[in-house]
Amino acid sequence: MKQLVLHYAPDNASLIVRLALEELGLPYETRLVDRSAKAQDSAAYRQLNPAGHIPALETPDGPLSETAAILLWLVDREGRMGPQVGDPARGAFLKWLFFLSNTLQAGLRLTFYPDKYIGAAAQDQAQLRSHMQGVLVGHLQLLEHEVQAGHDWFGGNEVSVFDYYLACCLRWCALYPELNAGWFDLSAYPGLQALLSRLQDRPAVRAAQLAEGLGETPFTAPSLANPPEGSAL
């Protein structure tokens, strides 16, 4: 069987996929996508991910992109880390997985990179960022309510791809943008905070810490990545 190959940049969305691969115990190789050299825009990388986003995962079924799609492919292929087809919980799992992808993470991108969406005027960027941070607080309140609902696939006894996806998003809430990261207070979401505390001690997280230079408390008190190769920005 063809080896899984994760095309990644440190502390990017590829981190979510790395955590899932580690948790599943799957053998895989990594290929650095050097953001400092804009390798994500190269013709070779665009063959794997036409949108030029990170990550891409080479699989026996061909290259996959889009984080939620990769995670769902892993869940279905391995029969773990999420409800399977036919499970009554599958619908809710899918709904909230795509909420992370299409709503929460998309909102984070607007907050972190307003210049990509609204132009160069600093005042306009600040207004967009401030507005989106208020919107994101609302999203996080929904997730805080949901984690306390007792889903097996969200903060349950078995770690899910959803747990890791959200943990990375919360890490980035705390870190970025660097000069305006104070809008996020993890203690305001005790259910989510408890989830991050449990995840942080798992072997999969330890492996990702070493591979991507994430520091000792990557979820509960994160610091900027200091990776052994590549750049997070």
Backbone bond lengths (Angstrom), bond angles and torsions (degrees), N, CA, C in turn:
res aa  C-N    CA-C-N  psi(-1)  N-CA   C-N-CA  omega(-1)  CA-C   N-CA-C  phi
1 M - - - 1.468 - - 1.523 110.22 -
2 K 1.299 115.25 140.01 1.452 119.84 -179.98 1.521 110.89 -62.51
3 Q 1.319 116.24 137.69 1.445 122.24 178.25 1.519 110.26 -66.73
4 L 1.337 115.99 141.71 1.453 120.53 171.46 1.528 108.70 -73.11
5 V 1.322 116.13 135.13 1.462 121.19 179.39 1.527 107.99 -127.69
6 L 1.320 115.47 118.27 1.456 121.56 179.87 1.523 109.57 -96.81
7 H 1.309 116.46 118.81 1.464 122.34 173.83 1.520 106.51 -91.37
8 Y 1.331 115.72 118.65 1.459 120.19 -165.42 1.520 111.75 -138.84
9 A 1.318 114.62 162.49 1.458 123.26 163.44 1.520 106.28 -131.84
10 P 1.332 118.54 144.20 1.460 120.27 -175.49 1.528 112.19 -56.95
11 D 1.319 115.21 136.16 1.466 123.21 174.76 1.523 112.69 56.22
12 N 1.315 116.63 30.26 1.456 122.75 170.77 1.533 107.87 -103.58
13 A 1.314 116.87 -173.68 1.462 119.98 -178.74 1.519 112.20 -60.42
14 S 1.318 117.38 -21.51 1.461 121.15 175.59 1.525 111.53 -60.74
15 L 1.332 117.83 -23.61 1.463 120.89 176.98 1.529 110.74 -58.41
16 I 1.321 117.13 -37.95 1.466 121.17 -179.61 1.517 109.84 -62.22
17 V 1.325 116.39 -43.76 1.460 120.68 -179.88 1.523 110.25 -68.25
18 R 1.325 117.52 -41.13 1.477 120.40 177.39 1.535 110.30 -56.84
19 L 1.317 116.77 -45.14 1.460 120.36 -179.36 1.526 111.53 -61.49
20 A 1.325 116.28 -41.00 1.463 119.78 178.29 1.527 111.00 -64.97
21 L 1.329 117.01 -43.59 1.462 120.68 178.80 1.526 111.34 -61.84
22 E 1.318 115.81 -41.93 1.463 119.84 178.66 1.524 110.83 -66.00
23 E 1.314 116.98 -43.72 1.466 120.76 -179.34 1.524 110.81 -62.94
24 L 1.308 116.89 -37.33 1.465 121.48 179.12 1.525 112.76 -77.00
25 G 1.330 116.53 -13.46 1.458 120.10 -179.14 1.511 113.74 70.68
26 L 1.329 116.86 29.51 1.459 120.91 -177.45 1.531 110.62 -88.84
27 P 1.318 117.74 138.78 1.465 119.57 174.36 1.529 109.98 -71.86
28 Y 1.304 115.54 136.43 1.461 119.77 179.07 1.518 109.62 -155.81
29 E 1.305 115.07 158.09 1.453 122.23 173.05 1.521 108.63 -110.40
30 T 1.320 116.18 162.04 1.454 120.62 176.30 1.519 110.35 -121.89
31 R 1.318 114.85 149.76 1.457 122.68 173.10 1.523 107.05 -131.52
32 L 1.318 116.28 121.23 1.451 120.76 -179.22 1.520 110.71 -69.74
33 V 1.321 116.24 132.62 1.463 122.84 169.12 1.528 105.72 -102.03
34 D 1.306 116.65 105.08 1.465 121.76 -172.10 1.530 110.08 -77.52
35 R 1.308 115.86 99.45 1.460 119.88 -178.26 1.516 111.92 -65.83
36 S 1.343 117.36 -31.15 1.465 119.17 -179.54 1.520 111.52 -64.14
37 A 1.337 116.72 -25.40 1.460 121.92 176.82 1.524 111.96 -101.92
38 K 1.344 115.75 9.16 1.478 122.27 -178.82 1.534 111.78 54.58
39 A 1.325 114.39 40.37 1.465 119.26 -179.86 1.525 111.85 -63.23
40 Q 1.338 116.52 -22.59 1.473 119.35 178.50 1.529 112.00 -66.79
41 D 1.312 116.73 -15.66 1.466 120.88 178.62 1.518 112.84 -97.94
42 S 1.323 117.37 0.71 1.460 119.98 -177.01 1.524 110.37 -71.97
43 A 1.319 115.36 156.04 1.463 120.21 179.33 1.525 110.87 -61.76
44 A 1.322 117.28 -38.22 1.467 120.52 -178.66 1.522 110.99 -63.77
45 Y 1.342 116.41 -43.86 1.462 118.19 -179.26 1.522 110.99 -71.27
46 R 1.315 117.20 -35.56 1.470 120.01 179.39 1.530 112.02 -64.77
47 Q 1.324 116.54 -20.44 1.457 118.72 173.48 1.528 110.69 -67.10
48 L 1.322 116.23 -30.10 1.461 121.29 179.58 1.521 111.60 -86.89
49 N 1.310 115.94 -42.30 1.466 121.74 -179.40 1.520 107.81 -134.67
50 P 1.317 117.94 96.41 1.468 120.82 -175.05 1.521 114.05 -58.09
51 A 1.336 117.56 -25.35 1.466 120.13 179.56 1.520 112.45 -79.18
52 G 1.332 117.38 -12.01 1.454 119.94 179.75 1.512 114.00 74.60
53 H 1.329 117.29 19.19 1.458 120.69 177.86 1.524 110.05 -94.94
54 I 1.304 115.40 161.06 1.455 122.76 176.32 1.524 106.97 -109.52
55 P 1.377 117.15 128.95 1.447 130.27 20.78 1.515 113.46 -104.75
56 A 1.340 112.36 178.23 1.462 122.60 161.79 1.522 106.61 -135.09
57 L 1.319 116.14 146.06 1.455 120.76 178.79 1.523 108.72 -127.32
58 E 1.320 116.16 118.98 1.463 120.49 173.60 1.526 108.51 -80.21
59 T 1.333 115.99 129.57 1.455 121.96 -174.57 1.530 110.14 -135.13
60 P 1.331 117.64 170.53 1.464 119.51 173.94 1.520 112.66 -61.65
61 D 1.323 117.70 -20.06 1.465 122.12 178.83 1.521 112.58 -93.10
62 G 1.333 117.14 6.37 1.454 120.98 -175.95 1.523 110.82 104.24
63 P 1.328 117.30 175.83 1.465 120.07 -178.80 1.519 112.04 -71.84
64 L 1.307 115.48 138.19 1.456 122.50 176.87 1.518 109.55 -116.48
65 S 1.322 115.54 146.51 1.455 121.61 172.02 1.523 108.31 -136.59
66 E 1.323 116.09 179.43 1.466 124.21 -172.89 1.537 109.26 71.20
67 T 1.317 114.75 114.44 1.464 121.49 -171.43 1.518 112.56 -54.93
68 A 1.327 117.72 -49.09 1.465 120.39 -177.78 1.523 110.95 -62.70
69 A 1.318 117.90 -37.54 1.463 121.28 179.30 1.528 110.65 -65.58
70 I 1.322 116.78 -41.95 1.464 120.18 178.19 1.523 110.41 -62.68
71 L 1.320 116.24 -45.48 1.462 120.24 -179.59 1.520 111.32 -61.90
72 L 1.320 116.49 -43.65 1.456 119.88 -179.27 1.527 110.27 -65.88
73 W 1.326 117.99 -38.02 1.468 121.63 176.24 1.528 110.17 -60.12
74 L 1.329 117.10 -42.18 1.458 120.92 178.90 1.527 111.55 -65.82
75 V 1.330 116.43 -43.73 1.470 120.36 178.53 1.523 110.47 -57.83
76 D 1.311 116.65 -47.33 1.459 120.47 -176.64 1.526 111.97 -71.63
77 R 1.318 116.48 -36.58 1.477 120.29 -178.97 1.518 111.31 -69.73
78 E 1.342 116.17 -40.71 1.459 120.21 -172.80 1.530 113.03 -96.21
79 G 1.338 117.25 -15.79 1.457 119.89 -179.24 1.512 113.81 70.05
80 R 1.328 116.30 25.21 1.470 121.86 -178.23 1.521 110.22 -143.10
81 M 1.320 114.64 167.06 1.459 124.27 173.95 1.532 113.61 69.14
82 G 1.324 116.75 20.12 1.452 120.87 176.10 1.512 109.95 172.45
83 P 1.329 118.65 155.97 1.463 121.54 179.33 1.521 111.54 -62.25
84 Q 1.330 115.28 141.87 1.451 121.21 -179.41 1.534 110.67 -89.57
85 V 1.316 116.09 166.29 1.458 121.51 175.61 1.535 108.38 -56.75
86 G 1.321 116.00 132.00 1.452 121.02 -177.63 1.514 113.86 97.51
87 D 1.315 117.28 -18.72 1.467 121.22 176.15 1.528 108.40 -73.72
88 P 1.332 119.55 131.31 1.466 120.77 179.22 1.525 113.85 -58.12
89 A 1.331 117.13 -22.56 1.466 120.47 179.79 1.517 112.78 -81.93
90 R 1.330 117.54 -7.24 1.468 120.92 -173.48 1.531 111.72 -60.21
91 G 1.322 117.54 -42.71 1.460 120.36 -176.85 1.513 112.53 -61.39
92 A 1.331 117.11 -47.44 1.462 120.43 179.81 1.522 110.89 -64.76
93 F 1.323 116.13 -39.38 1.463 120.33 177.51 1.522 110.98 -59.19
94 L 1.332 116.85 -47.23 1.462 120.55 179.70 1.524 111.17 -63.70
95 K 1.319 115.93 -42.43 1.465 119.67 -179.28 1.529 111.40 -57.48
96 W 1.324 116.32 -47.63 1.458 119.05 -176.15 1.525 112.03 -79.50
97 L 1.344 117.77 -28.63 1.461 119.22 174.69 1.527 110.32 -61.55
98 F 1.321 116.46 -43.99 1.456 118.83 -179.56 1.526 111.79 -78.18
99 F 1.321 117.72 -20.06 1.462 119.99 168.97 1.530 109.75 -62.92
100 L 1.323 116.74 -44.11 1.469 119.24 176.60 1.518 111.24 -59.15
101 S 1.330 115.81 -45.50 1.464 120.55 -174.81 1.520 112.18 -72.21
102 N 1.321 115.80 -50.71 1.474 120.30 -170.13 1.518 113.76 -87.71
103 T 1.331 116.99 -21.78 1.457 120.26 -173.95 1.525 111.98 -115.32
104 L 1.346 117.19 -60.87 1.462 118.68 -176.19 1.523 111.86 -67.44
105 Q 1.327 117.90 -54.41 1.463 119.15 -177.82 1.524 111.83 -65.40
106 A 1.330 116.80 -36.57 1.466 119.22 176.68 1.523 110.83 -62.43
107 G 1.325 116.77 -39.36 1.460 120.03 176.68 1.511 112.65 -65.99
108 L 1.324 116.59 -36.89 1.459 119.75 176.43 1.523 111.24 -62.67
109 R 1.309 116.99 -40.39 1.463 119.62 178.70 1.532 110.77 -61.47
110 L 1.312 117.71 -40.80 1.465 120.58 176.96 1.527 111.16 -61.45
111 T 1.320 116.29 -36.50 1.460 120.92 -179.36 1.520 111.87 -73.76
112 F 1.323 116.33 -40.15 1.462 120.23 -175.84 1.529 112.85 -79.70
113 Y 1.349 116.54 -32.58 1.468 120.80 -173.96 1.534 111.21 -129.18
114 P 1.327 118.33 56.82 1.470 118.89 -177.20 1.524 113.02 -61.04
115 D 1.335 117.13 -26.69 1.460 120.22 -179.86 1.515 112.66 -63.51
116 K 1.336 116.92 -24.51 1.462 119.84 179.29 1.521 112.40 -75.60
117 Y 1.334 116.24 -13.35 1.457 120.11 -172.96 1.518 113.91 -119.19
118 I 1.338 117.23 -23.29 1.468 118.45 -171.72 1.517 113.28 -132.50
119 G 1.329 118.47 4.93 1.451 120.50 176.78 1.515 113.10 94.17
120 A 1.321 115.31 -169.90 1.460 121.56 -167.56 1.520 114.25 -91.83
121 A 1.332 120.27 -12.87 1.463 121.29 -175.04 1.522 110.09 -65.22
122 A 1.346 116.67 120.70 1.462 121.32 -175.42 1.524 111.88 -60.47
123 Q 1.329 116.78 -37.94 1.466 119.95 -178.59 1.527 110.82 -65.38
124 D 1.321 116.14 -41.81 1.469 119.84 178.89 1.524 110.96 -65.06
125 Q 1.325 116.12 -41.10 1.460 119.50 178.69 1.530 110.73 -62.89
126 A 1.315 116.82 -42.48 1.464 120.71 -179.62 1.522 111.06 -64.00
127 Q 1.318 117.29 -38.48 1.457 120.48 179.19 1.524 111.31 -67.06
128 L 1.333 116.23 -42.64 1.455 119.56 178.41 1.524 110.30 -63.38
129 R 1.323 116.80 -44.90 1.465 120.86 -178.95 1.526 110.27 -61.73
130 S 1.319 117.48 -46.61 1.462 120.74 -179.02 1.525 111.38 -61.91
131 H 1.326 116.03 -43.24 1.463 119.75 179.22 1.523 110.74 -62.31
132 M 1.328 116.61 -46.51 1.462 120.08 -176.43 1.523 111.63 -67.68
133 Q 1.299 117.89 -32.68 1.459 118.94 177.94 1.525 110.79 -64.57
134 G 1.312 117.32 -36.81 1.461 120.09 174.11 1.521 111.67 -64.50
135 V 1.320 116.23 -41.11 1.466 120.81 177.78 1.524 110.52 -63.73
136 L 1.324 116.82 -41.79 1.455 121.01 -178.47 1.525 112.07 -64.62
137 V 1.317 116.89 -36.13 1.469 119.75 175.67 1.521 110.07 -57.99
138 G 1.318 116.74 -41.12 1.455 120.43 176.77 1.525 111.84 -62.06
139 H 1.319 116.69 -41.56 1.465 120.59 177.82 1.531 110.75 -61.93
140 L 1.323 115.98 -42.63 1.466 119.98 -178.35 1.522 111.27 -67.98
141 Q 1.309 117.16 -32.94 1.464 119.75 176.06 1.525 110.89 -65.13
142 L 1.334 117.00 -37.43 1.464 119.90 175.06 1.528 111.02 -62.04
143 L 1.318 116.51 -42.42 1.460 120.65 -179.22 1.526 111.40 -69.61
144 E 1.309 117.09 -35.03 1.475 120.34 175.45 1.524 110.41 -62.33
145 H 1.307 116.57 -42.30 1.466 120.38 176.95 1.528 110.37 -63.32
146 E 1.316 116.63 -40.46 1.461 121.10 -174.92 1.526 111.93 -71.33
147 V 1.341 117.48 -36.71 1.463 119.27 -178.13 1.523 110.39 -65.98
148 Q 1.303 116.71 -25.86 1.453 120.19 179.85 1.526 112.73 -86.24
149 A 1.328 116.80 0.86 1.463 120.84 -179.60 1.519 112.67 -82.45
150 G 1.343 117.58 -10.75 1.450 120.59 173.86 1.513 115.58 85.04
151 H 1.328 118.12 33.74 1.468 120.89 176.39 1.534 110.32 -73.41
152 D 1.323 116.49 140.55 1.464 119.64 174.85 1.526 111.53 -65.40
153 W 1.340 117.52 -30.96 1.466 121.47 -175.00 1.535 112.58 -91.77
154 F 1.330 117.65 3.47 1.465 121.40 -179.50 1.523 108.12 -138.75
155 G 1.326 115.27 99.71 1.457 119.75 -179.14 1.510 113.41 72.76
156 G 1.328 117.64 20.64 1.456 121.53 -179.18 1.519 112.53 -84.88
157 N 1.324 115.79 -169.68 1.462 120.46 -178.56 1.524 112.01 -68.40
158 E 1.318 117.46 -31.96 1.458 122.20 178.07 1.530 109.45 -104.08
159 V 1.310 116.09 129.23 1.466 120.17 -178.32 1.523 109.69 -67.54
160 S 1.318 116.30 139.17 1.464 122.09 -179.96 1.523 110.57 -115.45
161 V 1.323 114.85 165.32 1.467 118.98 173.74 1.528 110.06 -62.90
162 F 1.321 116.99 -31.38 1.462 120.33 177.85 1.523 110.32 -61.36
163 D 1.332 116.85 -44.10 1.466 120.39 -179.92 1.522 111.09 -56.58
164 Y 1.327 116.11 -46.86 1.463 119.10 -177.52 1.527 111.77 -70.40
165 Y 1.309 116.68 -36.69 1.470 119.55 178.13 1.526 109.43 -60.14
166 L 1.320 116.44 -49.52 1.460 119.93 -178.72 1.524 111.22 -65.61
167 A 1.333 117.58 -39.66 1.466 120.15 -179.27 1.522 111.19 -58.28
168 C 1.327 116.79 -41.89 1.469 119.52 178.71 1.524 111.18 -67.02
169 C 1.316 116.83 -41.01 1.470 119.26 177.91 1.525 111.02 -61.30
170 L 1.327 117.22 -40.27 1.464 120.11 179.09 1.528 111.00 -68.49
171 R 1.316 116.81 -35.51 1.472 120.03 174.02 1.522 110.27 -57.07
172 W 1.322 116.12 -46.82 1.464 119.84 -177.57 1.524 111.81 -70.07
173 C 1.326 117.33 -30.94 1.471 119.91 174.27 1.524 110.52 -57.64
174 A 1.329 115.81 -39.91 1.459 120.63 -176.83 1.524 112.92 -75.42
175 L 1.331 117.24 -23.91 1.463 120.84 -172.26 1.523 115.04 -99.99
176 Y 1.306 117.65 -31.75 1.457 120.17 -167.58 1.516 111.89 -126.36
177 P 1.339 116.98 155.32 1.468 125.65 -12.44 1.520 110.38 -66.89
178 E 1.315 117.60 149.12 1.457 122.27 -169.52 1.520 113.60 -55.65
179 L 1.310 117.91 -37.47 1.458 120.62 -177.30 1.525 112.61 -91.23
180 N 1.327 116.85 2.20 1.463 119.22 -176.40 1.527 109.73 -149.19
181 A 1.350 115.35 46.19 1.460 119.90 -176.21 1.525 112.55 -94.26
182 G 1.318 118.02 -1.75 1.461 120.61 -174.58 1.512 114.76 -74.83
183 W 1.324 118.48 -1.82 1.463 120.65 -178.96 1.529 111.84 -70.85
184 F 1.316 117.38 -19.05 1.467 122.02 -173.86 1.514 110.59 -106.39
185 D 1.340 116.14 128.48 1.463 122.33 178.43 1.525 107.91 -127.98
186 L 1.324 116.82 104.61 1.461 120.89 -176.39 1.516 112.12 -58.69
187 S 1.337 117.75 -32.51 1.459 120.24 -177.51 1.522 112.79 -64.93
188 A 1.325 117.11 -15.84 1.466 120.65 176.86 1.520 112.01 -73.78
189 Y 1.334 116.83 -8.29 1.464 122.11 -177.08 1.529 108.68 -128.88
190 P 1.322 118.21 75.35 1.472 120.41 -171.91 1.519 113.99 -61.35
191 G 1.315 118.30 -33.42 1.461 120.00 178.20 1.508 111.37 -66.74
192 L 1.326 117.00 -42.81 1.467 121.42 177.98 1.525 110.39 -68.15
193 Q 1.319 116.94 -38.53 1.461 120.89 178.67 1.530 110.78 -61.80
194 A 1.325 116.81 -41.54 1.466 120.18 178.90 1.525 110.83 -64.27
195 L 1.328 116.68 -39.38 1.463 120.51 177.24 1.523 110.70 -60.59
196 L 1.335 117.22 -46.77 1.459 120.34 -179.04 1.520 111.35 -62.69
197 S 1.310 117.32 -37.65 1.467 120.72 179.00 1.516 110.98 -62.94
198 R 1.336 117.09 -39.35 1.469 120.42 179.36 1.525 111.23 -69.54
199 L 1.309 116.54 -41.46 1.465 119.90 -177.58 1.520 111.95 -66.43
200 Q 1.297 116.52 -34.01 1.460 121.32 -169.07 1.530 113.54 -61.39
201 D 1.329 117.13 -24.47 1.459 120.38 -177.49 1.526 113.62 -94.09
202 R 1.314 117.50 3.54 1.458 119.65 -176.37 1.535 110.99 -77.63
203 P 1.338 116.91 147.76 1.460 119.66 179.21 1.526 113.51 -56.92
204 A 1.321 117.88 -35.23 1.469 120.16 179.18 1.523 111.11 -61.12
205 V 1.322 116.30 -39.18 1.465 120.28 179.63 1.522 109.97 -69.74
206 R 1.322 116.76 -40.54 1.456 119.73 177.89 1.532 111.51 -59.94
207 A 1.323 116.07 -40.55 1.465 119.74 178.91 1.524 110.76 -63.86
208 A 1.325 116.86 -42.27 1.466 120.55 179.05 1.525 111.14 -67.36
209 Q 1.325 117.20 -36.50 1.465 120.45 177.20 1.522 110.77 -56.59
210 L 1.313 116.11 -47.34 1.460 120.46 -178.49 1.517 111.68 -68.41
211 A 1.321 116.97 -40.64 1.465 120.68 -175.58 1.520 112.04 -70.55
212 E 1.339 116.92 -31.67 1.463 119.55 -171.98 1.530 113.41 -121.06
213 G 1.326 118.08 6.33 1.461 121.00 175.34 1.509 113.48 63.19
214 L 1.335 116.26 51.05 1.469 120.48 -172.19 1.521 114.46 -90.03
215 G 1.331 117.93 -7.22 1.456 119.79 -179.68 1.518 112.02 87.56
216 E 1.334 116.12 174.88 1.460 121.60 -171.94 1.519 113.83 -75.84
217 T 1.310 118.03 -28.44 1.467 121.05 -177.97 1.528 108.60 -127.25
218 P 1.327 117.40 71.17 1.467 120.14 -169.58 1.521 114.89 -67.57
219 F 1.335 117.37 -19.29 1.457 119.56 -177.60 1.531 112.73 -111.12
220 T 1.308 118.50 -43.36 1.468 119.99 -173.90 1.531 113.00 -83.36
221 A 1.321 117.58 -29.99 1.471 121.54 177.83 1.525 107.66 -147.39
222 P 1.331 117.66 69.07 1.463 120.69 -170.28 1.525 113.22 -71.75
223 S 1.307 113.95 152.46 1.459 122.48 170.47 1.514 107.95 -123.46
224 L 1.324 115.85 161.97 1.452 119.42 179.57 1.522 110.83 -59.98
225 A 1.319 116.15 142.23 1.459 121.46 -177.24 1.517 110.85 -64.64
226 N 1.329 114.75 143.06 1.463 122.12 173.83 1.537 107.28 -127.14
227 P 1.325 115.66 75.81 1.464 119.98 -168.53 1.518 112.62 -76.33
228 P 1.337 116.96 152.98 1.468 119.76 176.07 1.519 112.72 -71.05
229 E 1.317 118.33 -19.40 1.458 121.11 174.94 1.522 108.70 -147.85
230 G 1.335 115.80 149.67 1.447 120.19 175.19 1.513 112.97 77.01
231 S 1.325 114.69 -174.20 1.464 122.52 -176.89 1.518 110.04 -134.97
232 A 1.336 115.53 141.51 1.462 120.70 178.06 1.512 111.94 -78.03
233 L 1.325 117.98 -15.23 1.463 121.40 -173.58 1.516 111.36 -114.21
